[in-house]
Amino acid sequence: MKHESHPTIHPLAEFAASLQWSDIPTTVQRKAEDLWVDWFGSVLAGQNARPVQSLARFALSQGPAQGPCEVIGQATTTSPMMAALANAAAAHVAEQDDVHNGSVFHPAAVVFPPAVAVAQSMGASGAQLMAACVAGYEVGIRVGECLGRSHYKIFHTTGTAGTLAAAAAVGNLLGLTPAQMQHALGSAGTQAAGLWEFLRTAADSKQLHTAHAASAGLMAAYLAKDGFTGAQDIFTGPQGLAAGMSQDANPAKLTDGLGSRWATAETSFKWHASCRHTHPAADALLQVMQQHQLQPHDIAQVTCHVHQGALDVLGPVVHPSTVHQSKFSMGTVLALVGRFGFAGLTEFDAHFQSPETVALREKVQMVLDSEVDAAYPQCWIGKVTVETTDGRRLQGRVDEPKGDPGNTLSREEITDKALRLAAYGNPSCTAQAQHAVAQLWQVAQWERVGRLMA
């Protein structure tokens, strides 16, 4: 690492500015590559969603009409900021992008889009790109952990912490000094935003949150490069992030094992195409149904024993009116898993409002469980009680949902998932997507980051 110490520089700013690919352990490098390919599938799956198209039209209307940066899945090119905005919106709509449990934060959607756009604009190498992305993951995850559970009750952490994650990734690529990186994080933190209220009315805000975080973080880094100053104690100052957005902030989390504990490697993949809070219970229900050979018509009642965060986010969604809102309905997700063994994109599109799904959805309830709540957010335990129509009472439990680090996806599964998502987004581009994914696995060897889709 290149070091430039200063007594007033926050260690997180110094780390983010100094990180290089060679500093990162091999196992973490491989995990970063896994996350990179996984992210690409989510972008292609989301590119044609209505809210994404709206944000992309806005970005392209602001110009330039042509530029060095790719709007992934389209022939269009534009500026780094506008490409970052459009691609970040696309990454977060299919509900298949990664998540870090302890911070309840989706890093890929806000880290890779601005970093790719900037890398394309400056001709960075693949190794430079990936080092910057790891810097973004490490910063964003730690900010999310610092802000804690009270923050997540009101704020969408991916929108808030994500702004700082984007600034860290872009700032690393731009070669900011630690002092400049601190200014970038200050400017990113003052723009951090994203409220959960949109879920109550199935509004489009979730895609706006990632689009804003990616583009605002990018702006913060470029401004810092130009000498623009930001708050010097954005994390713990008396009117900073912790003071304004949390009741249980833990600033020690910002530097916990920095440089030795790699939070990037703790990040989970999403198997079902739904809010991560539904996955533990979904896997536990699947376990019960497989062990006891149950069919949907055998189920009289499903009780999901959940943590408070699940109640906060999923509780407002009672009668989902759109596909995206249904992905935040515990009953809908479990109904699809019960019917099809998997809650994927096509299952949601075709069946989220079907009579069979609704009938099963109405048999699902959530209750707060002290054990599950105490373990969260470090561990997301899935516990269900299934009452059958013939009077049995069956218990299911999953300590690590599919996709968690201890129950992770193989590279073959990640490739298959990415190609499945690409085919969902644009079936006519299957061959292009296959070629792109094969190349993406080699990112660390790229001399220059060019277009991801030919």
N, C-alpha and C positions, 0 to 999 in steps of 0.2 A: 504494500500500500504506500502511496505517497502521503506523507504526513505534514500537516501544518497546524500545530497546536496553538491555541489561544485560550486564555483563562475564561473568556466569556462565551466561547463557542460551545453550543450544546453537543454532547457526544454523538447524538443521532445525526446532526448536521455534518459533523466531521466524518462519520462513517459513510453516509450517503454520498458525500463528495469524493471520497477517497477510494471507494470499492472498485476493484478490477476483477475480471473473470478468473485470473490466476489465484486470487485470494480465496475463492469459494471452493469448499471441499467437493471432490468428484461426485459423491452421492447427491449433494445439493445441486450441482450442475445438471445431473441427469433428471432430477425432479423438476428443475426449472424448464427443461426441454419438454417433459411430460405435460406440464401446465401450459406451455406455449402451444403445443399441438391441440390440446383440449380446448383452449380458448378459440382457436381458429374455427373449429366446428361450430361453436356458438355464434360467432359473427355471421357465418354463412347461413345458419338456420334463421337468424333474426333479421336478415337484410331486407326482406320484403314485408315485414310486419307494418301495419298502418302507422303506428306512432314513430317507428324508425324511418319510414319513408318521409313522414312530415318533417322530422328533424334533419334528414339528409337534404330535402328540398330547401329548407331554410339555410343550411350550411352552404350549399352550392349557390344559392341566390346571393349570399354575401361575398362570394368569390374567394379567390379568382376562379374563373371557369376552367383554367388549366394550371397545373402546378406540379411539383415534384412528388406529391403524395397521393397514394391510392385510396379511393373509397372502395373497400374490399367487396368483391362480387360485382362491381360495376366497371365499365370502361372509363368512367370519369376520373380525372385527377384534380387536385386542388392544393391549397396551402396546408401546412402542418396542423394549424389550429382547427380548420374546418374538417379535415380528414379525421383528426382525433375525435372531434365531436360526433361525427356520423358513425364511425366505427365503434365508439364506446356505447352509443345508443343500441347498435345492433347486437352487441355482445351480451346484453343483460335482459333480453326479452323472452328467450326460449326457456329460461330458468334451468339451464344446464351448465352454467359457468361455475367455476370453482368457489370454495368457501373455506375460510379459516375458522375453526370452531371457537377458539378462545377469544377472538375479537369479534366474532359474528360479522365478518367482513368478506366481501367478494373481490379479491385483488385483481384478477385477470382483466375484468371489464374496464377498470380505470387505469391500469398500469401499461398493458401492452398497446392499446390504441395510440396514446400520445408518444410512447417510446418508438413504435414502428414509424409513425409519421415523421418524427424528428430524425430518426436514423436514415430514412429514405431521403430526406431533404439534404442531409449533410454527408451522405455516402459513408456512414459508419459501418464497421465490420459487424458480423453476426455476434462475435464474442463481446464487442462493446455494447451492442443492443441487449444481450442477455444479462450482462453485469448490471446495466442500468435497471433492468426489470427486477432483478433480485433486490437491488437497493430500494426500489419502489415497494416491493412486497414487504421487506423488513420494516420500512418506515410506516407504511399504512397499517400493518398488523399491530405494531407496537402502539400506535396512536389509538387504534380501536380498543386495545386491551387497557390502555390508560384511562380512556373515557368510561369504560365499564358498562354494567347492566342498566343503570339508570339512564344513561345516554340513549341506549338502543330502544328504550321504551317509547321515546318520542321521535328520535332522530334515526334516519336510515344511514347507518355507519358507512356504507359504501359510498354515499354521497359526501359525507363529512370527512372522515379519515381518508377517503379516496382522493380528495383534492390534494392533500399533502403527499400521498403516495405518488400521484402523477407528477407533482413538482419535483420530488426526489428523483424519479426515473429520468425525467427530462433534464434536470439539473446535472445529473451524473454524465449524461451524454454531452451536454454543452461544456463540460469541464469546469463547472463552477468551483471556486475555492470554498473551503468550509465556511468562511464568513459570508460569501455570497449565497451559499446553500441555506444558511440560517435566515437570510433575508427572504429567500424564495419560500421557505416553510412559513415564515411570518405572513407573507402575502397570500399564500395558499390558505392558511388557517383562518384568516379574516374573511375569506370567501366560502368557507366550508358550509354546506347547506344540504337539506334533504329531510322532509318530514313525512311521517307514516300516514298522515290523514288521508292521502289519496286512495288508500285501500278501501275505505268505506264506500266509495262511489265508483270504484273500478276506473279511476282516472289514469292518465298516461304518464304520471310524474316519474315513475321508476326509471324510465328510459332517459328522461330529462336529467335525473340525478347523476347518472353515469356520464352523459354527454357534457354536463356542466363541470363535473369534477375533473374530467380529462382535459377539457379545454382551459378551464380556469387554472389548473395546476401547471399546464404548459405555459400559459401567460405569465404566471408567477416566476417560473424559472427564467424565461427570456428577459423579463423585466430586471431580475436580479443580475443577470449577465450585463445589463446595460447600466448598472449602478443604482437601480431603484431599491429603496430600503423597505424592509418589513419589520413588524414587531419583533423585538429581540427575545421576548419570553412568551411566545404565543401559546405554549403548553400550560404553564403554571402561573403566569402573571395574574394579578388581581382582577383583570378584565379579559383574560384569555380564554382558551378553549375549555379547560377544566372548570373554571369559575362559571362560565356561561352555559355549558352544555352537559353538566354532570353533577350528581350528588354523591357519587362514590368513586371519584377519580383516584387513580393510583399512579402517580408520576414515576415510581420505581419501575413500572412496566416498560417505560420508554427505553430503558437501557439494560433491561434484564438479559444477561448473557450476551450482550451485543458483540458479535464477531465470533462467538463460540456456539451459542444456541441459534440455530438457523430456523426462524419461523416459517420461511418458505417451504421447508421440508415437511412442516406440520399441516400443510394445506390439503383439504379434501376435495375429491372429485364428486360431482353429482351424477347419480345413476338415474333417478327418476326426474322427470321434467317438471319439477314443482319446487315450491319453497322448501329449503332444507329442513325447516322445523317439522315438516311432515314425514321426512324420510325414516327416522328411527321407528316411529309407530308403523309405518308402511312395511318396513322389513320385519318387524315383530309379528304383524298380522300375517304376512306371507309365511313366516315360520310356522305359526299355528295351523294355517290352512294346509300346508304341505305335510306336517307331521300327523295331522288327524284326517287328512284327505277330505277336507270340507269343500263344499261348493257354496256359491253366494246364497243360495236359497236355504242353506243350513244355518245361516247367521241370523240371530234374533237381536243382538246388541253387541256393539264394540265400545269398550271404554278405553280411551287412551290416557295413560298416566304420564303427564307432561310437566315440563318446567314452565316457569312464569313467562319467559320470553315467547314461548309458543302461544300461550293464551293472549298475550299482548298483541302479537302480529296476526294470528289466525282467528282470534275470537271475533273481531268485527265482521268477518266474512261468513254470513249465515246463508244467504241465498245468492250464490255467484251468478252474475248476469253475462259475463264474458269469459272466454277461454283463459285469459291471463288472470282474472280475478279467481277463477276456479282453482288455480294452482296454489292459492292461499286458503283453500277450503280443506280442512283435514278430512271431512266426510267425503268430498269428491275424490281426493287422492286415494283414500283407502278403498272407496268403492271401485275405482279403476284397477287398483292393485288386486282387489278381491276377484274382479271379473276377468282380468287379462294377465295377471301375474307381473305386471309392469305398468307404470304410469308414464308412458312416453308421449312424445309430441302428437303422434297420430291418434293415440287413444284419447287424449284431451280434445283434439279437434272434432273427432267423430262422435264422441260419447259423453262429453261432460254434462249435457243436459238431457240425455236419454232417460226414459222412465225407469229403466233398470238401475241406472247409476243413481238417480235421484232417490229411488226407494232405498237403496243401500246406504246412501249418504245420510239419510234421516235416521239411521240406526247407530250412527257414530256420535260419541260425545267425548269431551275432554275434561279431565279433572286434574288439579294440581297435585303432584306427588312430591313429598318432601325429599325422598332419596334422589329422584331425577333432578329436582331443582337444585339440590346441594351440589351435585356433580357438574351441573351446567355453569359456565359454557365450556370448561375444559373437556368434559365428556358429554356426549349427547346420547343418553340411554333411551332405548325404545322399550316401553312396557305396555302391553295391552291385556285386557281381560275380555275374552270372547264368550258370550252366552249363546248357546245353540238352540235351535227350535225344539230339540228333543231334551232340553233341560240341563245339558252339561255346561260347566263353567271352566274354561280353558285359559291358561296363562301363556303369554309369549314374552320373550325378553331378548333384546339384541344390545350388546354393550358397544359395538362398533358398527354403525351402518355401512353398507357397501359403499366404497369410495373413500372412507377414512384411512389415514396412514396405516393402521393395523389391519385393514381389510381393503387394500387399495386395488386399483385397476392395473392390469398388465399393459405393456405397450401395445400389444395386439388389441386389447379391449379399447384402449384410448384411440387407436387408429380406426377401429370399427365404429366407435361412437362418433368420431369427427366426420367420417364419411357418411354415416347415417344422417347426421345433422345437415351436412352439405346437400345431400340428396333431398332432404325435406325443404331446404331453402330454395333450391333450384335444381330440379331433376335433370335438366338439360346440360348441366355442367359437371356431371359425374366424373368424366375422364379428366377434366381440368383439376377437379378437387383431388383425385387420386394422385396426380402428378405433383400437385402443390404439397400435399401432406408428406409424400415421400421426401421432398426437398426440405420441408420444415424440420424434419428430424435431424438434418445435417447443419442446422443453423450456426452452430459454434464454429464451423469451418468456412462459413461464407466470408469472402473478402470484402464484400459490399452488400448492404441490404437493398435489394431492388423490389420489384413488385412481387407480392406473394402469390397472386393468381395471374397466370400468363394471359 
